[in-house]
Amino acid sequence: MYAFPEMIDMGLQEGQKWTSSAHKQVASSIGLCNSNVTTRDCLTDIVQSILKVPQERIKLITIRELYNEFGCPQVW
């Protein structure tokens, strides 16, 4: 489990940056302090799927949409 806010950046690829603070917040909400996120690969999959969400949708996206449309791992 990843617990510190800075750990969410471990899901970024080398040289990659967050699209927006909202993208980082959504990824943190799902990936941090989640006992189902046990590997860095899982954390990376979460972050990379959230980075695929267009800017205009990130503030209204649902967890179901993340799973179905953007391939976010089902970690709930």
C-alpha positions as CSV (number, residue, x, y, z in Angstrom):
1,M,0.0,0.0,0.0
2,Y,1.2,3.5,-0.8
3,A,0.4,6.1,1.8
4,F,2.3,9.3,1.3
5,P,1.0,11.9,-1.1
6,E,4.4,12.1,-2.9
7,M,4.2,8.4,-3.7
8,I,1.5,8.9,-6.4
9,D,4.3,10.4,-8.6
10,M,5.8,6.9,-8.8
11,G,3.1,6.1,-11.3
12,L,4.4,8.6,-13.8
13,Q,6.8,7.5,-16.6
14,E,10.2,9.1,-16.8
15,G,9.9,12.7,-17.8
16,Q,6.1,12.6,-17.7
17,K,4.1,15.3,-15.9
18,W,0.6,15.6,-14.5
19,T,-1.9,17.0,-17.0
20,S,-3.5,19.0,-14.2
21,S,-3.8,19.1,-10.4
22,A,-7.3,17.5,-10.8
23,H,-5.7,14.5,-12.5
24,K,-3.3,14.1,-9.7
25,Q,-6.0,14.4,-7.1
26,V,-8.2,11.8,-8.8
27,A,-5.2,9.4,-9.0
28,S,-4.3,10.0,-5.4
29,S,-7.9,9.4,-4.3
30,I,-7.8,6.0,-5.9
31,G,-4.2,4.9,-5.6
32,L,-3.1,6.1,-2.1
33,C,-4.1,4.4,1.1
34,N,-5.8,1.7,-0.8
35,S,-5.0,-1.8,0.5
36,N,-5.8,-3.3,-3.0
37,V,-2.9,-1.3,-4.5
38,T,0.0,-3.5,-3.6
39,T,2.4,-3.1,-6.4
40,R,4.0,-0.3,-8.3
41,D,2.7,-1.7,-11.5
42,C,-0.8,-1.3,-10.2
43,L,-0.2,2.2,-9.1
44,T,1.3,3.0,-12.5
45,D,-1.7,1.5,-14.3
46,I,-4.0,3.7,-12.2
47,V,-2.0,6.9,-13.0
48,Q,-1.6,6.1,-16.7
49,S,-5.4,5.4,-17.1
50,I,-6.3,8.7,-15.3
51,L,-3.9,10.6,-17.5
52,K,-5.9,9.5,-20.5
53,V,-9.0,11.3,-19.3
54,P,-9.5,14.6,-21.2
55,Q,-9.2,17.8,-19.2
56,E,-12.8,18.7,-19.8
57,R,-14.0,15.4,-18.2
58,I,-11.7,15.0,-15.2
59,K,-13.7,16.9,-12.7
60,L,-16.9,15.0,-13.5
61,I,-15.5,11.5,-14.2
62,T,-17.0,8.6,-12.2
63,I,-15.2,5.5,-11.0
64,R,-17.3,3.3,-13.3
65,E,-16.3,5.5,-16.3
66,L,-12.6,5.2,-15.3
67,Y,-12.9,1.4,-15.3
68,N,-15.0,1.0,-18.4
69,E,-13.6,3.8,-20.7
70,F,-10.0,4.3,-19.6
71,G,-8.9,0.9,-18.3
72,C,-8.3,1.9,-14.7
73,P,-7.7,-1.2,-12.6
74,Q,-10.7,-2.2,-10.4
75,V,-9.1,-1.8,-7.0
76,W,-12.2,-1.3,-4.9
